[in-house]
């Protein structure tokens, strides 16, 4: 059975699929690159909604001055990356909407600097604005769409971000393929395109792979 991953998987991620008898076709449908930025007007707490933002900040020459600040983030892997590099993570959630809720309910009195990418969604900034929370935003990485035309049919497609969905749909259409999504935000990008959607239990690449193996077992 042939499946398409819309990002190039690490060997250890791909291996369980191969062992389960799948033929894996892979393409990176998005590309990210870090960009230089100034650490000016940094507020008392920091927000990260992706590992890409953390990776970019970790390369800043003045990184040490940020480590005294509290961090709030989306995703277990983002949390691990921050913790492993000396940041204190006060709260992390699986989705930006949940993080917005926690901040607006429990940590409303703090001010925040949100390290973001150019294609970030409005979910979190909107929640902070509506709650009257003081925050600013620094764009620290760029995502570009890199569409590929898929010539041979596949049984299933693995999606890992709304941008990946957008990029895929530029050159391809979804017919009967089963779509495995890393989370609800990614799944919502497929609205009106297909009803054949399975969302991973946890928003990690590994959980998407597990969902594929479980579905076809």
FIKOLZA-1660 file (N, C-alpha, C; in steps of 0.1 Angstrom, whole numbers, plus 5000, padded with zeros to 4 digits):
% residues 217
   i   px   py   pz ch aa at
   1 5008 4988 5000  A  X  N
   1 5000 5000 5000  A  X CA
   1 5009 5012 5000  A  X  C
   2 5006 5022 4991  A  X  N
   2 5014 5034 4990  A  X CA
   2 5008 5046 4997  A  X  C
   3 5016 5052 5005  A  X  N
   3 5011 5064 5013  A  X CA
   3 5021 5076 5010  A  X  C
   4 5016 5088 5011  A  X  N
   4 5024 5100 5008  A  X CA
   4 5025 5107 5021  A  X  C
   5 5038 5111 5025  A  X  N
   5 5040 5120 5036  A  X CA
   5 5044 5133 5030  A  X  C
   6 5037 5144 5035  A  X  N
   6 5039 5157 5030  A  X CA
   6 5051 5164 5037  A  X  C
   7 5059 5156 5044  A  X  N
   7 5072 5161 5049  A  X CA
   7 5082 5148 5048  A  X  C
   8 5095 5151 5047  A  X  N
   8 5104 5140 5047  A  X CA
   8 5106 5135 5061  A  X  C
   9 5103 5123 5063  A  X  N
   9 5104 5117 5077  A  X CA
   9 5118 5113 5080  A  X  C
  10 5121 5113 5093  A  X  N
  10 5134 5108 5098  A  X CA
  10 5134 5093 5096  A  X  C
  11 5145 5087 5095  A  X  N
  11 5146 5072 5093  A  X CA
  11 5138 5065 5104  A  X  C
  12 5140 5069 5116  A  X  N
  12 5134 5062 5128  A  X CA
  12 5118 5063 5127  A  X  C
  13 5114 5074 5121  A  X  N
  13 5099 5076 5120  A  X CA
  13 5093 5068 5108  A  X  C
  14 5101 5067 5098  A  X  N
  14 5097 5059 5086  A  X CA
  14 5097 5044 5088  A  X  C
  15 5107 5039 5096  A  X  N
  15 5109 5025 5097  A  X CA
  15 5097 5017 5101  A  X  C
  16 5089 5022 5111  A  X  N
  16 5077 5014 5115  A  X CA
  16 5067 5012 5103  A  X  C
  17 5066 5022 5095  A  X  N
  17 5057 5021 5083  A  X CA
  17 5062 5011 5073  A  X  C
  18 5075 5011 5071  A  X  N
  18 5081 5001 5062  A  X CA
  18 5079 4987 5067  A  X  C
  19 5082 4986 5080  A  X  N
  19 5080 4973 5087  A  X CA
  19 5066 4968 5086  A  X  C
  20 5056 4977 5086  A  X  N
  20 5042 4973 5085  A  X CA
  20 5038 4971 5071  A  X  C
  21 5047 4972 5061  A  X  N
  21 5044 4969 5048  A  X CA
  21 5040 4980 5039  A  X  C
  22 5041 4992 5043  A  X  N
  22 5038 5004 5035  A  X CA
  22 5049 5008 5026  A  X  C
  23 5045 5013 5014  A  X  N
  23 5055 5020 5005  A  X CA
  23 5053 5035 5008  A  X  C
  24 5064 5041 5012  A  X  N
  24 5063 5055 5016  A  X CA
  24 5068 5065 5006  A  X  C
  25 5060 5074 5000  A  X  N
  25 5064 5084 4991  A  X CA
  25 5066 5097 5000  A  X  C
  26 5077 5104 4998  A  X  N
  26 5079 5116 5007  A  X CA
  26 5083 5128 4999  A  X  C
  27 5077 5140 5003  A  X  N
  27 5082 5152 4997  A  X CA
  27 5080 5163 5008  A  X  C
  28 5089 5173 5009  A  X  N
  28 5087 5184 5018  A  X CA
  28 5078 5194 5010  A  X  C
  29 5065 5196 5015  A  X  N
  29 5056 5205 5008  A  X CA
  29 5057 5219 5014  A  X  C
  30 5065 5221 5025  A  X  N
  30 5068 5234 5029  A  X CA
  30 5083 5235 5033  A  X  C
  31 5089 5247 5032  A  X  N
  31 5103 5249 5037  A  X CA
  31 5103 5260 5047  A  X  C
  32 5111 5258 5057  A  X  N
  32 5112 5269 5068  A  X CA
  32 5127 5273 5069  A  X  C
  33 5128 5286 5071  A  X  N
  33 5142 5291 5073  A  X CA
  33 5141 5301 5084  A  X  C
  34 5152 5301 5093  A  X  N
  34 5152 5311 5104  A  X CA
  34 5157 5324 5098  A  X  C
  35 5153 5335 5105  A  X  N
  35 5157 5348 5100  A  X CA
  35 5163 5356 5111  A  X  C
  36 5171 5366 5108  A  X  N
  36 5177 5374 5119  A  X CA
  36 5167 5384 5124  A  X  C
  37 5168 5387 5137  A  X  N
  37 5158 5396 5143  A  X CA
  37 5165 5403 5155  A  X  C
  38 5159 5414 5160  A  X  N
  38 5165 5421 5171  A  X CA
  38 5157 5417 5184  A  X  C
  39 5165 5416 5195  A  X  N
  39 5159 5413 5208  A  X CA
  39 5156 5426 5215  A  X  C
  40 5146 5434 5209  A  X  N
  40 5143 5447 5215  A  X CA
  40 5129 5446 5221  A  X  C
  41 5127 5454 5232  A  X  N
  41 5113 5454 5238  A  X CA
  41 5108 5440 5241  A  X  C
  42 5116 5432 5248  A  X  N
  42 5112 5419 5252  A  X CA
  42 5104 5420 5265  A  X  C
  43 5092 5414 5265  A  X  N
  43 5083 5415 5277  A  X CA
  43 5087 5404 5287  A  X  C
  44 5080 5404 5298  A  X  N
  44 5084 5395 5309  A  X CA
  44 5083 5380 5307  A  X  C
  45 5074 5376 5298  A  X  N
  45 5072 5362 5295  A  X CA
  45 5073 5360 5280  A  X  C
  46 5076 5347 5276  A  X  N
  46 5078 5344 5262  A  X CA
  46 5068 5334 5257  A  X  C
  47 5064 5335 5244  A  X  N
  47 5054 5325 5239  A  X CA
  47 5060 5319 5226  A  X  C
  48 5060 5306 5225  A  X  N
  48 5064 5299 5213  A  X CA
  48 5053 5289 5209  A  X  C
  49 5049 5289 5196  A  X  N
  49 5039 5280 5192  A  X CA
  49 5045 5269 5182  A  X  C
  50 5058 5269 5180  A  X  N
  50 5065 5259 5172  A  X CA
  50 5079 5257 5175  A  X  C
  51 5084 5245 5172  A  X  N
  51 5098 5242 5174  A  X CA
  51 5107 5251 5165  A  X  C
  52 5102 5255 5153  A  X  N
  52 5109 5264 5144  A  X CA
  52 5113 5277 5151  A  X  C
  53 5103 5282 5158  A  X  N
  53 5106 5295 5165  A  X CA
  53 5116 5293 5176  A  X  C
  54 5116 5282 5183  A  X  N
  54 5126 5280 5193  A  X CA
  54 5140 5278 5187  A  X  C
  55 5141 5270 5176  A  X  N
  55 5153 5268 5169  A  X CA
  55 5160 5282 5165  A  X  C
  56 5151 5291 5160  A  X  N
  56 5156 5304 5156  A  X CA
  56 5161 5312 5168  A  X  C
  57 5154 5312 5178  A  X  N
  57 5158 5320 5190  A  X CA
  57 5171 5314 5196  A  X  C
  58 5172 5301 5196  A  X  N
  58 5184 5294 5202  A  X CA
  58 5197 5298 5194  A  X  C
  59 5195 5303 5182  A  X  N
  59 5207 5308 5174  A  X CA
  59 5211 5322 5176  A  X  C
  60 5203 5329 5184  A  X  N
  60 5205 5344 5186  A  X CA
  60 5217 5346 5195  A  X  C
  61 5226 5355 5192  A  X  N
  61 5238 5357 5200  A  X CA
  61 5235 5362 5214  A  X  C
  62 5223 5368 5216  A  X  N
  62 5220 5373 5230  A  X CA
  62 5210 5364 5237  A  X  C
  63 5210 5351 5233  A  X  N
  63 5201 5341 5238  A  X CA
  63 5201 5341 5254  A  X  C
  64 5212 5342 5260  A  X  N
  64 5213 5341 5275  A  X CA
  64 5204 5351 5282  A  X  C
  65 5202 5363 5276  A  X  N
  65 5193 5373 5283  A  X CA
  65 5178 5368 5284  A  X  C
  66 5175 5359 5275  A  X  N
  66 5161 5354 5275  A  X CA
  66 5158 5343 5286  A  X  C
  67 5168 5336 5290  A  X  N
  67 5166 5324 5298  A  X CA
  67 5161 5327 5312  A  X  C
  68 5162 5340 5316  A  X  N
  68 5156 5344 5329  A  X CA
  68 5141 5346 5329  A  X  C
  69 5136 5345 5316  A  X  N
  69 5122 5348 5315  A  X CA
  69 5114 5335 5314  A  X  C
  70 5101 5335 5318  A  X  N
  70 5093 5323 5318  A  X CA
  70 5088 5321 5303  A  X  C
  71 5086 5308 5300  A  X  N
  71 5082 5305 5286  A  X CA
  71 5068 5297 5287  A  X  C
  72 5060 5300 5277  A  X  N
  72 5047 5293 5275  A  X CA
  72 5048 5288 5260  A  X  C
  73 5043 5275 5258  A  X  N
  73 5045 5270 5244  A  X CA
  73 5034 5260 5240  A  X  C
  74 5034 5258 5228  A  X  N
  74 5025 5248 5222  A  X CA
  74 5033 5236 5217  A  X  C
  75 5029 5224 5222  A  X  N
  75 5036 5211 5218  A  X CA
  75 5046 5206 5227  A  X  C
  76 5045 5193 5230  A  X  N
  76 5054 5186 5239  A  X CA
  76 5069 5187 5234  A  X  C
  77 5071 5186 5221  A  X  N
  77 5085 5187 5216  A  X CA
  77 5090 5201 5217  A  X  C
  78 5082 5211 5215  A  X  N
  78 5086 5225 5217  A  X CA
  78 5090 5227 5232  A  X  C
  79 5082 5221 5241  A  X  N
  79 5085 5222 5255  A  X CA
  79 5098 5215 5259  A  X  C
  80 5100 5204 5253  A  X  N
  80 5113 5196 5255  A  X CA
  80 5125 5204 5250  A  X  C
  81 5124 5210 5239  A  X  N
  81 5135 5218 5233  A  X CA
  81 5138 5230 5242  A  X  C
  82 5128 5237 5247  A  X  N
  82 5130 5248 5256  A  X CA
  82 5136 5244 5269  A  X  C
  83 5131 5233 5275  A  X  N
  83 5136 5228 5288  A  X CA
  83 5150 5224 5287  A  X  C
  84 5153 5216 5276  A  X  N
  84 5167 5211 5274  A  X CA
  84 5177 5222 5272  A  X  C
  85 5172 5234 5268  A  X  N
  85 5181 5245 5266  A  X CA
  85 5181 5256 5277  A  X  C
  86 5175 5252 5288  A  X  N
  86 5176 5260 5300  A  X CA
  86 5165 5270 5303  A  X  C
  87 5154 5268 5295  A  X  N
  87 5142 5277 5298  A  X CA
  87 5133 5271 5308  A  X  C
  88 5126 5279 5316  A  X  N
  88 5116 5274 5325  A  X CA
  88 5103 5275 5318  A  X  C
  89 5096 5264 5315  A  X  N
  89 5084 5264 5308  A  X CA
  89 5072 5263 5319  A  X  C
  90 5065 5274 5319  A  X  N
  90 5054 5274 5329  A  X CA
  90 5042 5266 5325  A  X  C
  91 5038 5267 5312  A  X  N
  91 5027 5259 5307  A  X CA
  91 5029 5256 5293  A  X  C
  92 5024 5244 5289  A  X  N
  92 5024 5240 5275  A  X CA
  92 5011 5232 5272  A  X  C
  93 5006 5234 5260  A  X  N
  93 4994 5227 5256  A  X CA
  93 4996 5221 5242  A  X  C
  94 4986 5213 5238  A  X  N
  94 4987 5207 5224  A  X CA
  94 4983 5217 5213  A  X  C
  95 4975 5227 5217  A  X  N
  95 4969 5236 5207  A  X CA
  95 4970 5251 5212  A  X  C
  96 4972 5260 5202  A  X  N
  96 4973 5274 5205  A  X CA
  96 4961 5279 5212  A  X  C
  97 4949 5274 5208  A  X  N
  97 4936 5279 5214  A  X CA
  97 4936 5276 5229  A  X  C
  98 4942 5264 5233  A  X  N
  98 4942 5260 5247  A  X CA
  98 4952 5269 5255  A  X  C
  99 4963 5272 5248  A  X  N
  99 4973 5280 5255  A  X CA
  99 4968 5294 5257  A  X  C
 100 4960 5299 5247  A  X  N
 100 4954 5312 5248  A  X CA
 100 4944 5313 5260  A  X  C
 101 4937 5302 5262  A  X  N
 101 4927 5301 5273  A  X CA
 101 4935 5301 5287  A  X  C
 102 4945 5293 5288  A  X  N
 102 4953 5292 5300  A  X CA
 102 4959 5306 5304  A  X  C
 103 4965 5313 5294  A  X  N
 103 4971 5326 5296  A  X CA
 103 4960 5336 5300  A  X  C
 104 4949 5336 5293  A  X  N
 104 4939 5346 5296  A  X CA
 104 4932 5344 5309  A  X  C
 105 4931 5331 5313  A  X  N
 105 4924 5328 5326  A  X CA
 105 4933 5329 5338  A  X  C
 106 4946 5324 5337  A  X  N
 106 4955 5323 5348  A  X CA
 106 4966 5333 5349  A  X  C
 107 4972 5336 5337  A  X  N
 107 4984 5344 5337  A  X CA
 107 4981 5358 5330  A  X  C
 108 4970 5363 5332  A  X  N
 108 4965 5375 5325  A  X CA
 108 4974 5388 5328  A  X  C
 109 4979 5388 5340  A  X  N
 109 4986 5400 5345  A  X CA
 109 5000 5402 5339  A  X  C
 110 5005 5391 5333  A  X  N
 110 5019 5392 5327  A  X CA
 110 5018 5398 5313  A  X  C
 111 5030 5403 5309  A  X  N
 111 5032 5408 5295  A  X CA
 111 5040 5398 5287  A  X  C
 112 5038 5397 5274  A  X  N
 112 5043 5386 5266  A  X CA
 112 5050 5391 5253  A  X  C
 113 5060 5383 5249  A  X  N
 113 5066 5385 5236  A  X CA
 113 5064 5371 5229  A  X  C
 114 5057 5372 5217  A  X  N
 114 5054 5360 5210  A  X CA
 114 5063 5359 5198  A  X  C
 115 5071 5348 5198  A  X  N
 115 5081 5345 5187  A  X CA
 115 5073 5337 5177  A  X  C
 116 5072 5342 5165  A  X  N
 116 5063 5336 5155  A  X CA
 116 5069 5334 5142  A  X  C
 117 5061 5327 5133  A  X  N
 117 5065 5326 5119  A  X CA
 117 5056 5334 5110  A  X  C
 118 5060 5336 5098  A  X  N
 118 5052 5345 5089  A  X CA
 118 5038 5340 5085  A  X  C
 119 5036 5326 5086  A  X  N
 119 5023 5321 5083  A  X CA
 119 5015 5317 5095  A  X  C
 120 5018 5322 5107  A  X  N
 120 5011 5318 5119  A  X CA
 120 4996 5322 5118  A  X  C
 121 4988 5314 5125  A  X  N
 121 4974 5317 5125  A  X CA
 121 4970 5327 5135  A  X  C
 122 4958 5333 5134  A  X  N
 122 4954 5344 5143  A  X CA
 122 4949 5339 5156  A  X  C
 123 4948 5326 5159  A  X  N
 123 4942 5321 5171  A  X CA
 123 4947 5328 5184  A  X  C
 124 4960 5327 5186  A  X  N
 124 4966 5332 5198  A  X CA
 124 4966 5347 5199  A  X  C
 125 4971 5354 5189  A  X  N
 125 4971 5369 5190  A  X CA
 125 4957 5374 5193  A  X  C
 126 4947 5368 5186  A  X  N
 126 4933 5372 5187  A  X CA
 126 4928 5371 5202  A  X  C
 127 4931 5359 5208  A  X  N
 127 4927 5356 5222  A  X CA
 127 4934 5366 5231  A  X  C
 128 4946 5369 5229  A  X  N
 128 4954 5379 5238  A  X CA
 128 4948 5393 5237  A  X  C
 129 4946 5397 5224  A  X  N
 129 4940 5410 5222  A  X CA
 129 4926 5412 5228  A  X  C
 130 4918 5402 5226  A  X  N
 130 4904 5402 5232  A  X CA
 130 4904 5403 5247  A  X  C
 131 4914 5397 5253  A  X  N
 131 4915 5397 5268  A  X CA
 131 4923 5409 5273  A  X  C
 132 4927 5418 5264  A  X  N
 132 4934 5430 5268  A  X CA
 132 4948 5427 5274  A  X  C
 133 4954 5416 5270  A  X  N
 133 4968 5413 5275  A  X CA
 133 4978 5420 5267  A  X  C
 134 4988 5425 5274  A  X  N
 134 4999 5432 5268  A  X CA
 134 5009 5422 5261  A  X  C
 135 5011 5424 5248  A  X  N
 135 5020 5415 5241  A  X CA
 135 5026 5422 5229  A  X  C
 136 5037 5417 5225  A  X  N
 136 5042 5421 5211  A  X CA
 136 5047 5408 5204  A  X  C
 137 5050 5410 5191  A  X  N
 137 5053 5398 5183  A  X CA
 137 5066 5400 5176  A  X  C
 138 5074 5390 5175  A  X  N
 138 5087 5391 5167  A  X CA
 138 5087 5379 5158  A  X  C
 139 5088 5382 5145  A  X  N
 139 5088 5372 5135  A  X CA
 139 5102 5366 5134  A  X  C
 140 5104 5353 5137  A  X  N
 140 5117 5348 5137  A  X CA
 140 5120 5337 5127  A  X  C
 141 5110 5333 5120  A  X  N
 141 5113 5323 5109  A  X CA
 141 5102 5325 5098  A  X  C
 142 5106 5319 5086  A  X  N
 142 5097 5321 5074  A  X CA
 142 5094 5307 5069  A  X  C
 143 5081 5305 5066  A  X  N
 143 5077 5293 5059  A  X CA
 143 5073 5296 5045  A  X  C
 144 5078 5288 5036  A  X  N
 144 5073 5290 5022  A  X CA
 144 5067 5277 5017  A  X  C
 145 5057 5278 5008  A  X  N
 145 5051 5266 5003  A  X CA
 145 5059 5261 4991  A  X  C
 146 5061 5248 4991  A  X  N
 146 5069 5241 4980  A  X CA
 146 5061 5230 4974  A  X  C
 147 5051 5233 4966  A  X  N
 147 5041 5223 4961  A  X CA
 147 5048 5213 4952  A  X  C
 148 5043 5201 4951  A  X  N
 148 5048 5190 4942  A  X CA
 148 5036 5184 4936  A  X  C
 149 5037 5181 4923  A  X  N
 149 5026 5173 4917  A  X CA
 149 5028 5158 4919  A  X  C
 150 5018 5152 4925  A  X  N
 150 5019 5137 4928  A  X CA
 150 5013 5130 4916  A  X  C
 151 5022 5123 4908  A  X  N
 151 5017 5117 4896  A  X CA
 151 5010 5103 4898  A  X  C
 152 5015 5095 4907  A  X  N
 152 5009 5082 4909  A  X CA
 152 5000 5082 4921  A  X  C
 153 4989 5074 4920  A  X  N
 153 4979 5074 4931  A  X CA
 153 4985 5068 4944  A  X  C
 154 4980 5074 4955  A  X  N
 154 4983 5068 4968  A  X CA
 154 4971 5065 4976  A  X  C
 155 4972 5057 4986  A  X  N
 155 4960 5053 4994  A  X CA
 155 4957 5063 5005  A  X  C
 156 4968 5069 5010  A  X  N
 156 4966 5078 5022  A  X CA
 156 4976 5089 5021  A  X  C
 157 4973 5100 5027  A  X  N
 157 4982 5112 5028  A  X CA
 157 4984 5116 5042  A  X  C
 158 4996 5119 5046  A  X  N
 158 4999 5124 5059  A  X CA
 158 5002 5139 5059  A  X  C
 159 4994 5146 5067  A  X  N
 159 4996 5161 5068  A  X CA
 159 5000 5165 5082  A  X  C
 160 5010 5175 5082  A  X  N
 160 5015 5179 5095  A  X CA
 160 5014 5194 5098  A  X  C
 161 5007 5201 5090  A  X  N
 161 5005 5215 5092  A  X CA
 161 4994 5221 5082  A  X  C
 162 4987 5231 5086  A  X  N
 162 4978 5238 5076  A  X CA
 162 4985 5242 5064  A  X  C
 163 4998 5247 5065  A  X  N
 163 5006 5252 5054  A  X CA
 163 5008 5240 5044  A  X  C
 164 5011 5228 5050  A  X  N
 164 5013 5216 5042  A  X CA
 164 5001 5212 5034  A  X  C
 165 4989 5214 5040  A  X  N
 165 4977 5211 5033  A  X CA
 165 4975 5221 5021  A  X  C
 166 4977 5234 5024  A  X  N
 166 4976 5244 5014  A  X CA
 166 4985 5242 5002  A  X  C
 167 4998 5238 5006  A  X  N
 167 5008 5235 4995  A  X CA
 167 5004 5223 4987  A  X  C
 168 4999 5213 4993  A  X  N
 168 4995 5201 4986  A  X CA
 168 4984 5204 4976  A  X  C
 169 4974 5212 4981  A  X  N
 169 4962 5215 4972  A  X CA
 169 4965 5224 4961  A  X  C
 170 4977 5230 4961  A  X  N
 170 4980 5239 4949  A  X CA
 170 4982 5231 4936  A  X  C
 171 4987 5219 4938  A  X  N
 171 4991 5210 4926  A  X CA
 171 4982 5198 4925  A  X  C
 172 4975 5195 4936  A  X  N
 172 4968 5182 4936  A  X CA
 172 4954 5183 4942  A  X  C
 173 4946 5173 4939  A  X  N
 173 4932 5173 4945  A  X CA
 173 4931 5160 4954  A  X  C
 174 4922 5161 4964  A  X  N
 174 4920 5149 4972  A  X CA
 174 4908 5142 4967  A  X  C
 175 4909 5129 4964  A  X  N
 175 4897 5122 4959  A  X CA
 175 4892 5112 4970  A  X  C
 176 4897 5100 4969  A  X  N
 176 4892 5090 4980  A  X CA
 176 4903 5087 4990  A  X  C
 177 4914 5094 4989  A  X  N
 177 4925 5091 4998  A  X CA
 177 4921 5094 5013  A  X  C
 178 4926 5086 5022  A  X  N
 178 4924 5088 5036  A  X CA
 178 4935 5098 5041  A  X  C
 179 4930 5109 5048  A  X  N
 179 4940 5119 5052  A  X CA
 179 4942 5118 5067  A  X  C
 180 4955 5116 5071  A  X  N
 180 4959 5115 5085  A  X CA
 180 4965 5129 5088  A  X  C
 181 4960 5135 5099  A  X  N
 181 4964 5149 5103  A  X CA
 181 4970 5149 5117  A  X  C
 182 4980 5157 5119  A  X  N
 182 4987 5158 5131  A  X CA
 182 4979 5164 5142  A  X  C
 183 4969 5172 5138  A  X  N
 183 4960 5178 5149  A  X CA
 183 4948 5184 5142  A  X  C
 184 4940 5190 5151  A  X  N
 184 4927 5196 5147  A  X CA
 184 4928 5208 5138  A  X  C
 185 4939 5216 5140  A  X  N
 185 4941 5228 5132  A  X CA
 185 4945 5224 5118  A  X  C
 186 4953 5214 5116  A  X  N
 186 4956 5208 5103  A  X CA
 186 4944 5202 5096  A  X  C
 187 4936 5195 5104  A  X  N
 187 4924 5189 5099  A  X CA
 187 4914 5200 5094  A  X  C
 188 4913 5211 5101  A  X  N
 188 4904 5221 5097  A  X CA
 188 4908 5228 5083  A  X  C
 189 4920 5227 5080  A  X  N
 189 4925 5232 5067  A  X CA
 189 4919 5223 5055  A  X  C
 190 4915 5211 5058  A  X  N
 190 4909 5202 5048  A  X CA
 190 4894 5203 5048  A  X  C
 191 4888 5212 5055  A  X  N
 191 4874 5214 5055  A  X CA
 191 4869 5217 5041  A  X  C
 192 4858 5211 5037  A  X  N
 192 4852 5212 5024  A  X CA
 192 4860 5205 5013  A  X  C
 193 4871 5198 5017  A  X  N
 193 4879 5191 5007  A  X CA
 193 4877 5176 5008  A  X  C
 194 4875 5171 5020  A  X  N
 194 4873 5157 5022  A  X CA
 194 4867 5154 5035  A  X  C
 195 4860 5143 5037  A  X  N
 195 4855 5139 5050  A  X CA
 195 4863 5127 5055  A  X  C
 196 4872 5122 5047  A  X  N
 196 4881 5111 5050  A  X CA
 196 4893 5115 5059  A  X  C
 197 4890 5119 5071  A  X  N
 197 4901 5125 5079  A  X CA
 197 4902 5117 5092  A  X  C
 198 4915 5113 5096  A  X  N
 198 4918 5108 5109  A  X CA
 198 4928 5117 5116  A  X  C
 199 4925 5121 5128  A  X  N
 199 4934 5130 5136  A  X CA
 199 4942 5121 5146  A  X  C
 200 4955 5123 5146  A  X  N
 200 4963 5116 5156  A  X CA
 200 4959 5119 5170  A  X  C
 201 4961 5109 5179  A  X  N
 201 4957 5111 5193  A  X CA
 201 4965 5123 5200  A  X  C
 202 4978 5124 5197  A  X  N
 202 4986 5135 5202  A  X CA
 202 4992 5142 5189  A  X  C
 203 4994 5155 5190  A  X  N
 203 4999 5162 5178  A  X CA
 203 5015 5160 5177  A  X  C
 204 5019 5148 5174  A  X  N
 204 5033 5145 5170  A  X CA
 204 5033 5137 5158  A  X  C
 205 5045 5137 5151  A  X  N
 205 5047 5130 5139  A  X CA
 205 5045 5115 5142  A  X  C
 206 5051 5111 5153  A  X  N
 206 5050 5096 5157  A  X CA
 206 5036 5092 5159  A  X  C
 207 5027 5100 5164  A  X  N
 207 5013 5096 5166  A  X CA
 207 5006 5095 5153  A  X  C
 208 5010 5104 5143  A  X  N
 208 5004 5103 5130  A  X CA
 208 5007 5089 5124  A  X  C
 209 5020 5085 5125  A  X  N
 209 5024 5072 5120  A  X CA
 209 5017 5061 5127  A  X  C
 210 5016 5062 5140  A  X  N
 210 5009 5052 5147  A  X CA
 210 4994 5050 5143  A  X  C
 211 4988 5062 5140  A  X  N
 211 4974 5062 5135  A  X CA
 211 4973 5054 5122  A  X  C
 212 4982 5056 5113  A  X  N
 212 4983 5050 5100  A  X CA
 212 4983 5034 5102  A  X  C
 213 4993 5030 5110  A  X  N
 213 4995 5016 5113  A  X CA
 213 4982 5010 5119  A  X  C
 214 4977 5017 5129  A  X  N
 214 4964 5012 5135  A  X CA
 214 4953 5010 5126  A  X  C
 215 4951 5020 5117  A  X  N
 215 4940 5020 5108  A  X CA
 215 4940 5009 5098  A  X  C
 216 4952 5005 5093  A  X  N
 216 4953 4995 5083  A  X CA
 216 4957 4981 5088  A  X  C
 217 4958 4980 5102  A  X  N
 217 4963 4967 5108  A  X CA
 217 4954 4956 5104  A  X  C
% end
